[in-house]
Structure formats: C-alpha cells, structure tokens
C-alpha cells in the first residue's frame, strides 16, 4: 500500500493503482424524461432512482451501464447489462474511459453518494461535486478479477441471508409445535408415567365447582362436550368456568388525558403496554387477553399475556384471574396455542366478547402437570429465543458483509494486485495511470479525426 497526500486528506492506494477524480473513471449524465403514457411495453428496462420500474420498446443508452439516483432515492447503484432507458430521476454513467463498467459500479457503491446532496426542497445529487471526488482505480486486469471475486462472495452472502431469513419462520413453527404438544399432552407424556398419584383434571374441576359460589358445573355435560383428544388424567372445561373475569373494573383513559397524567404505572391495551399513567387499577398477577383489534386475526403478537404488579387496563383487553391456583402461564400457553377465529366477530373491527372468551373450551391437566408444562415450554422457548438472537446477529453481519467485501476490494486486499502477480510471473503490467493516459490519448485522437472529417 502506498500512502500519499491529496489536498488535506491522506489517501492510501495499492501498488499500480491510480487516484483520479471520478469524472476520469466515469462521466455521470442525467437521465431522460419518459411520461408513463408514452411508454410502450417491450424488452428495454426503464430505470428510475430506486431501480427498474417497467419496460419500453426503445433504448436510450447502450449497455452495459450503471445507474444511480439523482433525486428521491439516493445511494443505490445498479449495474445494467443490457441497453436501457434511464429516467430523469436518475444519473447514468455515459463513458467509462476504458474502465470495467462493473468495477465503476462497485466504485460508486463505496462512495456514499447521499453525502453529496444539494437543494432544500427535494434533495438532488450534485453530479458536478461528485465528479470531483477522488477515487482509486486499479489496473484493468485487476478490475476484472475484483469484479469476479465480489460477485462470487456477494452471491454467497445472498445465499446466507436467504437461509437466515427462513430461520425466523422455522422458529415460529417450532414455537407453535411446542404449544400444540403442550396442550395435547405429548410434551409431558414421560412425566405422567412417573407421576400417576396426582390429583386428576376432573378432581381439579370438582374443587373449582365447589369454590365458585352459586355456580354449578355439570361434569357429565362437560364430558359430552369434549373437543380434544387428551390424556385420561386430563379434563376439559369452558374458560369462564376456571377463571374470574374482572372486566368491570377496567377504566379507559383518552390519550389526551393520559398526556396530562404521565406516571410510573404501565397502561395496558389489547397488545401490551401502550403508555404510562399516574395511578393503578390492579395490583398482582393477572392474565390479559385482547378483546378487539386486527391482531385477533393476524396473531402477529400473542393475544394473551400476563401483567404483574400495579398497572392500569383500558377496555380493549379482558382481564382475568384463575381459580384453584391454576397457573396463569398455563392459561397463557393454551390461549396462544389455539385458533380462536370462531370466537371473533367482525373483520373490519375484529372483536372477542367476554361471552365468547368464556365459551372457549380448554384442556385441564392435573395441577402439577400444568406447572411442568409451563416449565418445559419456557425452557424450549428460551432456547428458541437464544437461537433467534444469534440469527439476528448473523443477519446483521450478513447485511454488512457486502460493504466489508467492497472495502477490502478497494484496499487491494480482496485479490492479488496486478503488480504482485506481474512480479510473481516475471512479466510487465500496465498500471492504472498508464491505462488512463492511453485512453485519454486515444480519445483525443478520435476527437481530432472527427473534427477533421467535419471540416474536411
């Protein structure tokens, strides 16, 4: 690497490279107007600031070419292999001055073009300023090796990103499978084999029936309404039979009133904490279940979640306590494992009424088994969460990999330099400075010849 001073900046370039202004590597030109009504379907891609936006029957620029945004989306750089039509929201490279077009595209990607915006209304990329930016140019043969290596590594990075993006859906399916196994008895099948002398689910329901004043539960009718294929020691009951509903104690507070009452206590809505407030309605551990909202159908977040301590609840979440020490985490697991669409009314404004919630049929394992189910589900979810964190870290690394590859490429570290190969092979090579000077002379000769023909 050879350091040298350019103005006030110390620039480092690999041996055999040349530092020039961008206009000597590629001349940027503004794209062309093409109203939508004038476009004719064809095979020629139309490029705007953000990339391809359709096709046309006529090409305005011969390929290969490079396009980037002029206004609107700035910073994205597109290499175009075919003839194309760049719109006036874009800039395209008109002349590569003997450099490899794909190398120039990679070069533009490293510049951070969004730094060269001007204007106050719609920011616009100032090509006159960009043209004066110093850039490092490799010898032509080295340019082609760099392009090939970057394409190969970028392809591998893309495959990695695709694989990592699928892990999220795999983990989601895993969690749903864990919930399904938990609520069917499969997850704790081995536990039941060594814990036969425990209170059964039916006995637990009998105790709940005795605990509820004025409410009679007919176990015979419950048996007739069984919906699940569950182990023999389990029972089934409606959600309202095993819980106390406290919806009557909820008090909604308008957002403008909450703005005047900010405080230390969480304010819950249908999907969790949405604000804070200066008072509380509940103190303890409770289960909240979404009463309305699109999430009842989309299930993008859990519809059942626990709230602990002192807090406030609006009228968009049901609030319940369990009877006979049934663990709330178990009921949370059950509700989040179930398809509850039949209990939801409305599509534009989905809603699950208190009556519908109370009618949801749930499996009732022995109380000790419920605690074991909670323990095992949480252990498996912790593993899932740990994997998800590692995947997100890997995705972040993969997203930054392309820029890392480009940085190494333009430090001369991605492939052997042409100077290094030439010494190793005992041959001469053409440095980038010689390439650029040769191209300049050839262009000057062509320009003189054309001038003579015009005036001859």
MARNU-496519 format. One record per residue: residue in three letters; x negated, y, z negated of N, C-alpha, C, O in turn. Coordinates in steps of 0.2 Angstrom, whole numbers, plus 5000, padded with zeros to 4 digits. Layout:
<atoms>
AlaXYZXYZXYZXYZ...
</atoms>
This chain:
<atoms>
Unk499649945000500050005000499650065000499150074996Unk499750115004499350175005499750235003500250255006Unk499550264997499950324995499750394998499150395000Unk500150435000499950505002500450555000501050534998Unk500350615001500750674999501150705005500750715010Unk501750705004502150735009502550795006503050785002Unk502350855007502650915003502550904996501950894994Unk503050904992502950894984503050824982502950804976Unk503150774987503350704985502750664987502350664992Unk502550614982502050564983502450504987502850474983Unk502250484993502650434996502150374997501550384999Unk502350314996501950254997502150215003502750205004Unk501750205008501950165013501450105014500850115013Unk501750045017501249995018500850005024500950055028Unk500249965024499749975029500049965036500449915037Unk499950015041500150005048500850045049501050045054Unk501150065043501750095044501650175045501050195044Unk502150205047502150275049502650315045503250285045Unk502550375042503050415039503250465044502850505045Unk503850475046504150525050504750545048505050525043Unk505050595051505750625049506250575053506050545058Unk506850575050507250525053507450535060507550485063Unk507450595062507650605069507150575074507250555080Unk506550555072506050525076506150445076505850405080Unk506550425071506750355071507350335074507550285077Unk507850385074508450385077508850445077508950475071Unk509150465082509550535083510250515081510550485085Unk510550555076511250545075511650595079511450655080Unk512150575081512650615085513350605082513550555080Unk513750655083514450655081514850615086514750615092Unk515350575083515750535087516250575091516250635091Unk516750535094517150565099517950565097518150515094Unk518350615099519050615097519350555101519250555107Unk519850525098520250475102520950465098520950425094Unk521450505100522050505097522350435097522250395102Unk522750415092523050355092523450335098523450285101Unk523850385100524250375106523950365113524250345117Unk523250385113522850375119522450305119522150295124Unk522550275113522150205113522450155117523050145116Unk522050115121522350055124522049995122521449995121Unk522449945120522149885117521649855122521749855128Unk521049835119520549805123520049765119520249745113Unk519449755122518949725118518449765115517949745112Unk518449835116517949885113518149905106518749935105Unk517749885101517949905094517849985093517450015096Unk518350015090518350085088518150085081518350055076Unk517650135079517350135073517550205070517450255073Unk517750205064517850265060517350275054516850235054Unk517450315050516950325044516850265040516350245038Unk517450225039517450165035517350105038517350045035Unk517250105045517150045049517650035055517950085056Unk517749975057518149965063518849975061519149955056Unk519250015066519950025065520450005070520950035071Unk520149965075520549945081520149935087519549935086Unk520449935093520049925099520349965104520849995104Unk519949975109520050015115519849985121519449935121Unk520050005127519849975134519250005136518949975141Unk519050065134518450095136517950105131518150125125Unk517250095133516750105128516450175129516450205135Unk516250215124515950275124515250275123514850315125Unk515050225119514250215118514050145119514450095118Unk513550135123513250065124512950035118512550075115Unk513049975117512749945111512049915113511949915119Unk511749885108511849895101511849965098511450005101Unk512249975093512150035090512250035082512449985079Unk512250095079512350105072512850165071512750215074Unk513250145066513750195065513850215057513750165053Unk513850275055513950285048514550345047514650375053Unk514750355041515250405041515050475041514450495038Unk515450525044515250595044515650635039515450675036Unk516250615039516750645034517250585031517350535034Unk517450605025517850545022517450505018517150515013Unk517350435021516950385018516250395020516050395026Unk515750415015515050425017514650375014514750355008Unk514150345017513650305014513650235017513150195017Unk514250215020514250145023513950155030514050195034Unk513550105031513250095038513350035041513349975038Unk513550035048513749975051513349965058513250015061Unk513049905058512749895064513249865069513649815068Unk513249885075513749865081513349835086512949865089Unk513449765088513049735093513349745100512949745104Unk513949765101514249775107514349845109514249895105Unk514549865115514749935116515349955112515749905110Unk515450015110515950035105516150105107515850145111Unk516650125103516850195103516850225096517250205092Unk516450265094516350295088516850365087516850405092Unk517250365082517750415081517350475079516850475076Unk517750535079517350595077517350605069517050655067Unk517550555065517450555058516750515057516650505051Unk516450495062515850455061515250495065515350535069Unk514650465063514050485066513750415069513850365066Unk513450425075513150365078512450375080512250435082Unk512050325080511350335082511350335090511450275093Unk511150385093511050385100510450355103510450325108Unk509950375100509250355103508850325097508750355092Unk508550265098508150235093507450245094507050215090Unk507250275099506550295100506050235100505550235097Unk506250175103505850115103505950075097505650025097Unk506250095092506350055086506850005086507350015091Unk506849955082507349905082507949935080507949955074Unk508549925083509149955081509349935074509649975070Unk509349865073509549835066509049865061509249875055Unk508449875062507949905057508149975055508149995049Unk508350015060508650085059509250075055509350125050Unk509650025056510250025052510050005045510350035040Unk509649965044509349945037509050015034509150025028Unk508750045038508350105035508950155033508850185027Unk509450165036509950215034510350195028510550235024Unk510350125027510650105021510250115015510550115009Unk509650125015509250145010509250215008508950235002Unk509450255012509350325011509850365006509750415003Unk510450325004510950355000511150425003511150475001Unk511550415009511750465013512250515010512250575012Unk512550485005513050535001512750584998513050634996Unk512050584997511650644994511650704999511450754996Unk511750695005511650745010512350775012512350795018Unk512850785008513450805010513450885009513050915005Unk513850915013513950985013514651005014515050965017Unk514851065012515551095013515951085006515751045002Unk516451125006516851125000517551095000517751064995Unk517851095006518451065007518350985007518350955002Unk518350965013518150895015517450885015517150915020Unk517050855011516350855011516150815018516450765020Unk515650845021515350815028514650805027514250845024Unk514450745031513750735031513350775036513550785042Unk512850815033512550865037511950825041511450815038Unk512050815047511550775051510950815052510350785052Unk510950885052510350925053509850915047509250905047Unk510150905041509750895035509550825035508950815033Unk509950775037509750705036509150695041508750655040Unk509250725047508650725052507950735049507450715052Unk507950785044507350805042507050755036506550775033Unk507450705034507250665028506650625030506650595036Unk506150615026505550575028505750505027506050485022Unk505550465032505650385032505050355034504650375038Unk505050295032504450245033504650195039505150165038Unk504250195044504350155050503850105050503250115050Unk504050035051503549985052503349975059503749995064Unk502849935061502649915067503249875070503649845066Unk503349875077503949845080504049775078504549745076Unk503449735079503549665077503749645070504149605068Unk503449695065503649685058504349705057504649675053Unk504549755061505349775060505749715061506249705058Unk505649675067506049615069505949565063506449535062Unk505349555060505349505055505749525049506049485046Unk505749585047506049615042506849605043507149585038Unk507049625049507749615050507949545049508549525046Unk507549495052507749425052507749405044508249365042Unk507349425040507249405033507849435029508149395025Unk508049495030508549525027509249495029509649485024Unk509349475035509949445037509949375034510549355031Unk509449335033509449275030509649275023510049245020Unk509249325019509349325012510049355011510349335006Unk510349405015510949435014511549385015512049385011Unk511349335020511849285021511949235014512449215012Unk511349225012511349185006511649215000512049184996Unk511549284999511849324994512649324995513049314990Unk512849325001513549325003513849265001514449254998Unk513549205002513749145000513849134993514349104990Unk513349164989513349154982513949194979514249174975Unk514049254982514649304980515249264981515749264977Unk515349234987515949194988516049144983516649134981Unk515549104982515649044977515749074970516249044966Unk515449134968515649164961516349184961516649184956Unk516549214966517249244966517749184965518349204963Unk517549124967518049074967518049044959518549014957Unk517549064956517549034949518049064945518349034940Unk518249124946518749164942519449124942519749114937Unk519649104949520249064949520148994946520648964944Unk519548964947519448904944519548904936519848864933Unk519248954933519348964926520048974924520348954919Unk520449014928521149024927521548964927521948944923Unk521348914932521748854932521548804926521948774924Unk520848814924520648774919521048794912521248754909Unk521148854911521448884905522248854905522448834900Unk522548864911523248834912523248764911523748734908Unk522748724913522748654912522648634905522948594902Unk522248674901522148664894522848684890523048644886Unk523148734892523848744889524348694890524648674886Unk524348664897524848614898524648554894525148514892Unk524048534894523848474890523948484882524148434879Unk523948544880524048554873524748554871524948524866Unk525248574876525948574875526248504877526848504875Unk525948464879526148394881525948344876526148284877Unk525448354872525148304868524548274870524248234866Unk524348284876523748254879523148274876522648234875Unk523148344874522448364871522348334864521748334863Unk522848314860522748294854522848214853523048194848Unk522848184859523048114858522648074854522848024850Unk521948084854521548054849521648064842521548024838Unk521848134841521948154834522548114831522548094825Unk523048104835523648074832523447994830523747974826Unk522947964834522847904832522547894825522547834823Unk522247944823521947934816522247984811522047984805Unk522848004813523248044808524048024808524448064810Unk524147964807524847944808525247954802525847964802Unk524947964796525347984790525448054789525248084783Unk525748084793525848164793526648174794526948134797Unk526848234791527548244792527648254800527348294803Unk528148224802528348224810528648294811528848334807Unk528748304818529048364820529748364818530048424817Unk530148314818530848304816530848324809531348364807Unk530448304804530448314797530348394796530648424792Unk529948424800529748494800530348534802530548584799Unk530748514807531348544809531848534803532248584802Unk531948484800532348474794532248524789532748554786Unk531648534788531448584782531648654785531848694781Unk531548674791531648734794532448744793532648804791Unk532848694795533548704794533748714787534248754786Unk533448684782533648694775533348764773533748804769Unk532848794776532548854774533048914777533048964774Unk533348904782533748954785534448964782534848914783Unk534649014779535249024776535849034781535749074785Unk536348994780536948994785536848974792537248984796Unk536248944793536148914800536048844800535648814796Unk536448804804536448734804536148714810536348734816Unk535748664810535348644816535548564817535448524812Unk535948554822536148484823535548444827535448464833Unk535148404824534648364827534848324832534548304837Unk535548294831535748254836535848284843535748264848Unk536148354842536248394848535548404851535448414857Unk535048424847534448434849534148384853533748394858Unk534148324850533948264854534248254861533948234866Unk534848274861535248264868534948314873535048304879Unk534648374870534448424875533748424876533448474878Unk533348364874532648364875532448374882532748344887Unk531948424883531748434890531048414892530848404897Unk530648394887529948374888529848304886530148274882Unk529348274890529148214888528548214883527948234885Unk528748214877528248224872528048164867528448114868Unk527548164863527448104859528048094854528448134853Unk528048034852528548014847528648054841529148064838Unk528048074838528048114832528248184833528248224828Unk528348204839528548274840529248284841529648234841Unk529548344840530248364841530248414846529748444849Unk530848444847531048494852531548544849532048514845Unk531448604850531948654847531948714851531448734854Unk532548754850532548824853532148864849532048864843Unk531848914853531348964850531649004844531349014839Unk532349014845532649054840532749014833532849044828Unk532748944834532848904828532248904823532348904817Unk531648914826531048914822530748984820530148984817Unk531049034822530749104821531249144819531849134819Unk531049204815531449254813531349314818530749334819Unk531849344821531749404826531849464822532349474818Unk531349514823531349574820531449634824531249694823Unk531749624830531849674835532249734832532049794834Unk532649724827533049784824532649834821532849884819Unk531949814819531549864816531149904820530749944818Unk531149894827530749924832531049994832531650014832Unk530550044834530750114835530350144840529750154839Unk530550154846530150184852530050254850530450294847Unk529450284852529250354852529050374859528650344862Unk529350434861529150454868528450474868528150494863Unk528150474874527450484875527250564872526750574869Unk527750604874527550674872527550684865527250724862Unk528050644861528050644854527450614851527150634846Unk527150554854526550524852525950564852525550564848Unk525950614857525450654858525350704852524750724851Unk525850714849525850754843525750714837525650744831Unk525750654837525650604831525050554832525150504829Unk524550574835523950534836523750514829523750554824Unk523550444828523350424821522950364821522750334827Unk522850324816522450264816522750204817522450154817Unk523450204818523850144819523950124826524150174830Unk523850064828524050044835524750044837525150034833Unk524950074843525650074845525650024851525350034856Unk526049974850526149914855526749924860527249954858Unk526649904866527149894871527149824873526949784870Unk527449814880527549754882526949714883526949654883Unk526349744885525749704886525149714882524649704883Unk525349744876524749754871524749834868525249864869Unk524249854866524149924863524149974869523749964873Unk524550024868524650074873524450144871524350184875Unk524450144864524250214861524150204854524050144851Unk524050264850523950264843524450304840524750354843Unk524650304834525150344830524950344823524550314820Unk525250394820525050414813525450374807525450384801Unk525850324810526250284805526250214807526050194812Unk526650174803526650104805527350074803527650094798Unk527650024807528249994805528149924802528649904799Unk527649894804527449824802526849814799526349854800Unk526749764794526149754791526049684790526449654786Unk525649644793525549574793525349544799525149584804Unk525449484800525349444807526049434810526449404807Unk526149454816526749444820526549424827526049434829Unk527049394830526949374837527449424841528049434840Unk527149454846527449504851527549464858527049434860Unk528149474861528249444867528549494872529049534870Unk528349504878528549554882529349544883529549494885Unk529649604883530449604884530549624891531049594894Unk530149664894530349694901529649704904529149704901Unk529749724911529149744914528949694920529149634919Unk528549714925528349664930527949604928527949554931Unk527549614922527149564920527549494918527249444918Unk528149504917528549444915528549394921528649334920Unk528549424927528549384933527849374936527649314938Unk527349424936526749414939526249384934525749344936Unk526349384927525949354922525149364923524749324922Unk525049434925524349454926524049454919523349444919Unk524349464914524149464907524649424903525149414905Unk524349394897524849354893525449384891525449444889Unk526049354891526649384889526749384882527149414879Unk526449334878526449334871525749344868525249324870Unk525749384863525149404860525249424852525749444851Unk524749414848524849424841524549494839524149524842Unk524949524834524749584831524649574824525049544820Unk524049604821523949594814523849664811523649714814Unk523949664804523849724801524449774801525049754802Unk524249834800524849894801524849914808524349934811Unk525449914811525549944818526249964819526649954815Unk526349994825527050014827527149974834526749964838Unk527849964835528049924841528649964844529149984840Unk528649974850529150004854529649954856529649894854Unk530149974860530749924861530649884868531049864871Unk529949884870529849844876529449774874529349734879Unk529449764868529149694866529549664860529649704855Unk529749604861530049574855529549554850528949554851Unk529749554843529349544838529649494833530249494831Unk529249434832529549384828529049354823528449374823Unk529249324818528849284813529149214813529649194814Unk528649164812528849094812529049074805528849104800Unk529449014805529648984799529248924797528948894801Unk529248914790528948854788528148854789527948794791Unk527848904790527148914791526948884798526348864798Unk527348884802527148864809526648924811526848984811Unk526048904814525548944815525748994822525948964827Unk525749054821525949094827525449084833525749084838Unk524849064832524449054838524648994842524648994848Unk525048944838525348884842525848914846525948894852Unk526348954844526848984847526649024853526949024859Unk526149064852525749104857525549054863525649074869Unk525249004861525048954866525648924870525548924876Unk526148904867526748874870527048924875527148904881Unk527148984873527549034877527049054883527349054889Unk526449054882525949074888525849014893525649024898Unk526048954891525948894895526548884899526548844904Unk527148914898527748894901527948944907527749004907Unk528248914912528548954917529248984914529748944914Unk529349044913529949074910530349114915530749154912Unk530249104921530649144926531449134925531849184926Unk531649074923532349064922532649104917533249114916Unk532249124912532449164906532449244908532649284904Unk532149264914532049334916532649354920532749314925Unk532949404919533449434924533149494927532749534924Unk533449504933533149564937532549554940532049514938Unk532449584946531749584950531449654950530849654949Unk531849704951531549774951531349794944530849824943Unk531749774939531649784932531749724928532249714925Unk531249674929531249614925531349624918531049664915Unk531849584915531949584908532149514905532449474908Unk531849504899532049444895532349464888531949494884Unk532949454888533349474882533149434876532849384877Unk533349464870533249424864533649354864533449304862Unk534249354867534649294868534249244872534249184871Unk533949264878533649224882533049194879532849134879Unk532649244875532049214871532249164866531849114866Unk532749174863532949124858533149054860533149004857Unk533349054867533548994870533048954873533148904876Unk532448984873531848944876531648884872531648884866Unk531648824875531548764872530848754871530448754876Unk530548734865529848724864529748664861530148634857Unk529148634862528948564859528748584852528348634850Unk528848534847528748544840528348484837528548434835Unk527648494838527248434835527248444827527448494824Unk526948394824526848394816526448464815526048484819Unk526548484809526248554807525448544808525148594810Unk525248494805524448484805524248474812523648504814Unk524548444817524348444824524448504827523948524831Unk524848554825524948614828524248654827523948684831Unk524048654820523348684819522848654823522348694825Unk522848584824522248554828522348574835521748594838Unk522948584838523048604844522748674845522348694850Unk522848724840522648794841521848794840521548824844Unk521548744836520848744835520548724842520048754844Unk520748674845520448644851520548694857520148704861Unk521148724858521248774863520848834863520548854867Unk520748854856520248914856519548894857519148934860Unk519348834855518648814857518548804864518048824867Unk519048774868518948774875519048844878518648854883Unk519448884876519448954879518848994877518649034882Unk518548984872517849014870517348994875516949034878Unk517348924877516848904882517048934889516648964892Unk517748944891517948974897517749044897517449074902Unk517749084891517549154891516849164892516649204895Unk516449114889515749124890515549114897515049144899Unk515849064900515649054907515849114911515549134916Unk516449144910516749204913516249254913516049294918Unk515949264907515449324906514849314910514549354913Unk514549244910513949234914514149244921513649264925Unk514749224924514949234931514949304932514649324938Unk515249344928515249424929514549444930514449494934Unk514149424925513449444925513049424932512749464935Unk513249364934512949344940513249384946512849394951Unk513849394946514149434952513849504952513749524957Unk513749534946513449604946512749594949512549644953Unk512349544948511749534950511749524958511349554962Unk512249484960512349474967512449534971512249544977Unk512949574968513149634971512549684972512549724977Unk512049684968511449724968510949694972510449724973Unk511049634974510449594977510249624984509649624986Unk510749644988510649674995510149734994509749744998Unk510349784989509949834988509249824986508749854988Unk509149764982508549744980508149714986507549734986Unk508449684990508149654996507849715000507349705003Unk508349765002508049815006507549855003507049875006Unk507549864996506949904993506349864994505849894995Unk506349794993505749754994505549765001504949765003Unk505949765006505849765013505449835015504949825018Unk505649885012505349955014504749965009504550025010Unk504649925005503949925001503449885005502849885002Unk503649845010503249805013503049735010502549705011Unk503549715005503449665001503949605003503849545000Unk504349615008504849555010504449505014504649445014Unk504149535019503749485024503049515024502849565023Unk502549465027501849495028501849555033502249555038Unk501449605031501449655036501049635042500749585042Unk501149675047500849665054500149675053499749635056Unk499949715049499149725048498849665045498349645047Unk499249635040498949575036498949515041498449485041Unk499449505045499449455050498949455055498649415057Unk498849525057498349535063497649515060497249485064Unk497549535054496849515051496749435050496249405052Unk497349405048497349335047497249295053496949245053Unk497549325059497549285065496949315070496849295075Unk496549365067496049395071496249425078495949415083Unk496749465077496949505083497049575082497049595076Unk497149615087497349685086498149685085498549645087Unk498349745083499049755082499249835084498749875083Unk499849845085500049915087500349945080500949925079Unk500049995077500350025071500950065073501050075079Unk501350075068501950115070501850185073502150205077Unk501250215070501150285073500950285081501150325084Unk500650225083500450215090501050205094501150235099Unk501550165091502150145094502550215095502750225101Unk502650255090503050315091502750365096503050395100Unk502050365096501750415101501750385108501950425112Unk501750325109501850295115502550305118502650325124Unk503050295114503750305116503850375117504150395122Unk503550425113503550495115503250515121503550555125Unk502750485123502450505129502850475135502950505140Unk503050415134503550385140504150425141504350435146Unk504450445135505050495136504850555139505250585143Unk504250585138504050645141503950635148504150685152Unk503650575150503550565157504250555161504350585166Unk504750525158505350515161505750585161506050595167Unk505650625156505950685157505650735162506050765166Unk504950725163504650765169504850735175504950775180Unk504950675176505150645183505850665184505950675190Unk506250665179506950685181507050755183507450775187Unk506550805180506550875181506350885188506650925192Unk505850845190505550855197506050825202506150865207Unk506450775201506950755205507550805206507850815212Unk507650835200508250885201507950955205508450985208Unk507350965205507151025208506751015214506451055218Unk506650945216506350925222506750935228506450925233
</atoms>
